Amino acid sequence: MARELSPHAPAGSTGSTGGWVALVGGGPGSSGLITARGLELLGQADVVVVDALAPRDLLEDLDPRTEVIDASKRRGRHVLSQEEIDALLVDLAHRGKGVVRLKGGDPYVLGRGGEEAAACRAAGVAVEVVPGITSAIAVPAAAGIPVTHRGLSRGFSVITAHADLGVLPQRRDHTLILLMGVSRLRDSVVSLLEAGSDAATPAAIIERGYLPDQRVTTTELRCLADVAARYGVTAPAVIVIGDVVTLSPYWADRVVEEARPASPAA
C-alpha cells in the first residue's frame, strides 16, 4: 500500500516507486498566496506539472534544471486529458522523479486533486496534498465580500454552473458562489429565478481576482447576465450571489437601471 508523505518529511521521501508526487494548491492567482509548504516543495521538485490557473510567476524562480510541463485545461481546449495527467504523474514518479502538480486554488476544491491522488496511491506512489487558498472564498474577499457575515449569511454553497442550481437554498441569507460560471451565466440566472430566488438579490462578478487587472462588477440577480454581457465579462471569474455582496465597497457602483429581466439562452 502506498504511504503518504509526512507533513514534515523532506520531499525526497519516497514510496515503493522511488519517486513522489505533491499536489500543491497555488492559491487564487497571486504568487504571494501560496503556502510555505507548497513553496518548499516547488524548490525540491525535479518536475512541475502546471495548471492553467496556477500562479505562473512562481515558475520564474525554479531551479533552471527543473522540468516544467504544461497541463492546462481551458474550456474547449485541453493540453492533456485528465487520464493523461494521472498517467503522467505516475510515470514520472516511477522514474524516480519528485513531482509537484501545481494547481490554482485548492487541489480538492473542484480541482480533480482527488482523482490524481487516487491514481498515485493505486500505483504505489507516495503522495502529499498541500492545501491552497481556494478562489471560492479568497476572490470574494478580494472584492470586500465575506462569504458569511453575522446578520447577513450563516452559510454558503460552492458549485459549478453545470450543476443543478435548483437544489440549493434559494435565500438571500445563504451565499451562492459559482465557479466556472461565465459561459452559462444566463442559464444559471434563469434556473435560480425559476427555483424561487429573489430577483433583487445582490450579485457580483469578480474577474481575475488578486491580479493587477482585477475587475468587480455588481448588480442584482435579475440583471446579472445582461450586465455581464454589456461589460464583456470573461473567465476566470467568481460569481457571488447573496446579501453579503452589499458589504463590498463596489456595491455603491452597482449597475441595475438599464438591464432587462433575464431570459433563457436561445
C-alpha positions as CSV (number, residue, x, y, z in Angstrom):
1,M,0.0,0.0,0.0
2,A,1.3,3.5,-0.9
3,R,2.1,5.7,2.1
4,E,1.5,9.4,2.4
5,L,4.4,11.8,2.7
6,S,4.7,13.1,6.3
7,P,3.8,16.8,6.5
8,H,7.3,17.4,8.0
9,A,9.3,14.9,5.9
10,P,11.8,16.1,3.3
11,A,10.4,16.0,-0.2
12,G,13.0,13.3,-1.1
13,S,11.0,10.8,1.0
14,T,9.9,8.0,-1.4
15,G,7.2,5.4,-1.8
16,S,7.8,2.0,-3.3
17,T,8.4,3.5,-6.7
18,G,11.4,5.7,-5.6
19,G,9.7,9.0,-6.6
20,W,7.0,11.2,-5.1
21,V,4.1,13.4,-6.1
22,A,2.9,16.5,-4.3
23,L,-0.5,18.1,-5.3
24,V,0.1,21.7,-4.4
25,G,-2.6,24.4,-4.3
26,G,-1.1,27.6,-5.5
27,G,-3.9,29.9,-4.3
28,P,-6.3,32.2,-6.2
29,G,-3.8,33.8,-8.6
30,S,-1.2,35.9,-6.8
31,S,2.1,34.2,-6.3
32,G,2.3,35.6,-2.8
33,L,-0.6,33.5,-1.6
34,I,0.9,30.0,-1.9
35,T,1.7,28.2,1.4
36,A,5.2,27.9,2.8
37,R,5.0,24.1,2.4
38,G,4.0,24.5,-1.2
39,L,6.9,26.8,-1.9
40,E,9.3,24.4,-0.2
41,L,8.2,21.5,-2.3
42,L,8.5,23.6,-5.5
43,G,12.1,24.2,-4.6
44,Q,12.7,20.5,-4.3
45,A,10.9,19.3,-7.4
46,D,12.5,17.7,-10.4
47,V,9.4,18.2,-12.5
48,V,6.5,20.7,-12.1
49,V,3.2,19.8,-13.9
50,V,1.3,23.1,-14.0
51,D,-2.3,24.0,-14.4
52,A,-3.8,26.9,-16.4
53,L,-4.9,28.9,-13.3
54,A,-1.8,28.2,-11.2
55,P,0.4,31.2,-10.2
56,R,2.9,31.0,-13.1
57,D,5.1,33.7,-11.7
58,L,6.4,31.0,-9.3
59,L,7.9,29.2,-12.3
60,E,10.4,32.0,-12.8
61,D,12.1,31.2,-9.5
62,L,12.6,27.5,-10.2
63,D,16.0,25.9,-10.5
64,P,16.9,26.0,-14.2
65,R,17.2,22.2,-14.1
66,T,13.6,21.8,-13.1
67,E,11.4,20.5,-15.9
68,V,8.1,22.3,-16.4
69,I,5.2,20.5,-18.2
70,D,2.1,22.5,-19.2
71,A,-1.1,20.6,-18.4
72,S,-3.5,23.4,-18.9
73,K,-7.2,22.7,-19.2
74,R,-9.4,25.5,-20.6
75,R,-13.0,25.3,-21.8
76,G,-12.8,23.5,-25.2
77,R,-9.0,23.1,-25.1
78,H,-7.1,20.6,-23.1
79,V,-3.4,20.1,-23.5
80,L,-3.7,16.8,-21.7
81,S,-6.8,14.9,-20.7
82,Q,-7.3,14.1,-17.0
83,E,-6.5,10.5,-17.6
84,E,-3.2,11.5,-19.4
85,I,-2.3,13.8,-16.4
86,D,-2.9,10.9,-14.0
87,A,-0.7,8.6,-16.0
88,L,2.0,11.3,-16.4
89,L,2.3,11.8,-12.7
90,V,2.6,8.1,-12.0
91,D,5.1,7.6,-14.8
92,L,7.4,10.4,-13.6
93,A,7.3,9.1,-10.0
94,H,8.1,5.6,-11.3
95,R,11.2,7.1,-12.9
96,G,12.3,8.3,-9.5
97,K,11.3,12.0,-10.0
98,G,10.0,14.3,-7.4
99,V,6.9,15.9,-9.0
100,V,4.9,18.9,-8.0
101,R,1.4,19.2,-9.5
102,L,0.9,22.9,-9.2
103,K,-2.8,23.9,-9.3
104,G,-4.7,27.1,-8.9
105,G,-6.8,27.4,-5.7
106,D,-7.0,24.2,-3.7
107,P,-6.4,20.8,-5.2
108,Y,-9.5,19.3,-3.6
109,V,-12.0,22.1,-4.5
110,L,-13.2,21.4,-8.0
111,G,-9.6,20.7,-8.9
112,R,-9.6,17.0,-9.7
113,G,-7.0,16.5,-7.0
114,G,-8.8,13.6,-5.5
115,E,-8.6,11.7,-8.8
116,E,-4.9,12.4,-9.1
117,A,-4.2,11.3,-5.5
118,A,-6.1,8.1,-6.0
119,A,-4.2,7.3,-9.2
120,C,-0.9,7.8,-7.4
121,R,-1.9,5.6,-4.4
122,A,-3.1,2.9,-6.7
123,A,0.3,2.8,-8.4
124,G,2.3,2.8,-5.1
125,V,3.4,6.4,-5.4
126,A,4.0,8.4,-2.3
127,V,1.7,11.4,-2.5
128,E,1.2,14.6,-0.4
129,V,-1.7,17.0,-0.7
130,V,-0.8,20.6,0.1
131,P,-3.9,22.7,0.6
132,G,-4.2,26.1,-1.1
133,I,-6.4,29.1,-0.6
134,T,-9.5,28.4,-2.7
135,S,-10.7,31.1,-5.0
136,A,-14.2,30.4,-3.9
137,I,-13.5,32.2,-0.7
138,A,-10.4,34.3,-1.4
139,V,-11.6,36.0,-4.6
140,P,-14.8,37.3,-3.0
141,A,-12.6,38.6,-0.1
142,A,-10.5,40.5,-2.7
143,A,-13.7,42.4,-3.6
144,G,-14.5,43.0,0.1
145,I,-17.2,40.3,0.2
146,P,-17.2,37.9,3.2
147,V,-19.0,34.7,2.3
148,T,-20.5,34.6,5.8
149,H,-21.4,37.6,8.0
150,R,-23.4,37.9,11.2
151,G,-26.9,39.0,10.4
152,L,-26.5,38.5,6.6
153,S,-25.3,35.0,5.9
154,R,-24.8,31.9,8.1
155,G,-23.7,29.6,5.3
156,F,-22.6,29.3,1.7
157,S,-22.6,26.9,-1.2
158,V,-19.8,26.5,-3.8
159,I,-20.9,25.0,-7.0
160,T,-20.2,25.0,-10.8
161,A,-22.7,26.4,-13.2
162,H,-23.0,22.9,-14.7
163,A,-24.7,21.6,-11.6
164,D,-28.4,21.7,-10.7
165,L,-28.8,25.1,-9.1
166,G,-32.4,24.5,-8.2
167,V,-31.5,22.2,-5.3
168,L,-29.6,25.0,-3.4
169,P,-31.2,27.1,-0.7
170,Q,-32.9,30.0,-2.6
171,R,-32.4,32.6,0.2
172,R,-30.6,35.9,0.2
173,D,-29.0,34.9,3.5
174,H,-27.3,31.9,2.0
175,T,-24.4,32.9,-0.1
176,L,-24.1,31.2,-3.5
177,I,-20.6,31.0,-5.1
178,L,-20.4,30.0,-8.7
179,L,-17.2,28.8,-10.2
180,M,-16.6,28.3,-13.9
181,G,-19.9,30.0,-14.5
182,V,-19.3,32.8,-17.1
183,S,-20.3,30.8,-20.2
184,R,-23.5,29.5,-18.7
185,L,-24.4,32.6,-16.7
186,R,-27.7,33.4,-18.4
187,D,-29.0,29.8,-17.9
188,S,-27.8,29.9,-14.3
189,V,-29.8,33.1,-13.6
190,V,-32.9,31.7,-15.2
191,S,-32.5,28.5,-13.1
192,L,-32.2,30.4,-9.9
193,L,-35.2,32.6,-10.6
194,E,-37.3,29.7,-11.6
195,A,-36.3,27.9,-8.3
196,G,-37.6,30.9,-6.3
197,S,-34.6,33.2,-5.8
198,D,-35.4,36.8,-5.2
199,A,-34.8,38.7,-8.4
200,A,-33.3,41.7,-6.4
201,T,-30.7,39.5,-4.7
202,P,-27.3,41.4,-4.8
203,A,-24.8,39.8,-7.1
204,A,-21.1,40.3,-8.0
205,I,-18.7,39.1,-10.6
206,I,-15.0,39.2,-9.7
207,E,-12.7,38.7,-12.7
208,R,-9.1,37.8,-12.3
209,G,-9.1,38.0,-8.5
210,Y,-5.9,39.3,-6.8
211,L,-4.3,40.1,-10.1
212,P,-3.3,43.6,-11.2
213,D,-6.2,43.8,-13.6
214,Q,-8.9,42.5,-11.2
215,R,-12.3,43.9,-12.0
216,V,-15.5,43.8,-9.9
217,T,-19.0,44.3,-11.3
218,T,-22.0,44.4,-9.0
219,T,-25.7,44.3,-9.8
220,E,-28.9,42.4,-8.9
221,L,-29.6,38.8,-9.8
222,R,-32.2,39.6,-12.4
223,C,-29.7,41.8,-14.3
224,L,-26.7,39.7,-13.9
225,A,-26.4,38.1,-17.3
226,D,-27.2,41.3,-19.2
227,V,-24.7,43.4,-17.2
228,A,-22.0,40.7,-17.7
229,A,-22.6,40.7,-21.4
230,R,-22.6,44.5,-21.6
231,Y,-19.3,44.8,-19.7
232,G,-17.6,41.9,-21.6
233,V,-17.1,39.7,-18.5
234,T,-14.6,36.9,-19.2
235,A,-13.2,33.9,-17.3
236,P,-11.6,33.4,-14.9
237,A,-14.2,34.9,-12.7
238,V,-16.0,34.1,-9.5
239,I,-19.7,34.9,-9.2
240,V,-21.2,35.7,-5.8
241,I,-24.9,35.9,-5.1
242,G,-26.4,36.9,-1.7
243,D,-26.9,39.8,0.7
244,V,-23.2,39.7,1.7
245,V,-22.4,41.4,-1.7
246,T,-23.8,44.6,-0.2
247,L,-20.8,44.8,2.1
248,S,-18.4,45.2,-0.8
249,P,-17.2,48.8,-1.5
250,Y,-18.1,48.0,-5.1
251,W,-21.8,47.7,-4.3
252,A,-22.1,51.5,-4.4
253,D,-21.3,51.3,-8.1
254,R,-23.8,48.6,-8.9
255,V,-25.4,48.6,-12.4
256,V,-29.1,47.8,-12.5
257,E,-31.1,50.5,-14.2
258,E,-30.7,49.5,-17.9
259,A,-30.7,45.8,-17.6
260,R,-33.7,43.8,-18.8
261,P,-35.0,40.7,-17.0
262,A,-33.1,37.5,-17.6
263,S,-34.5,35.1,-20.1
264,P,-33.3,31.6,-21.2
265,A,-30.5,31.4,-23.7
266,A,-31.6,30.6,-27.2
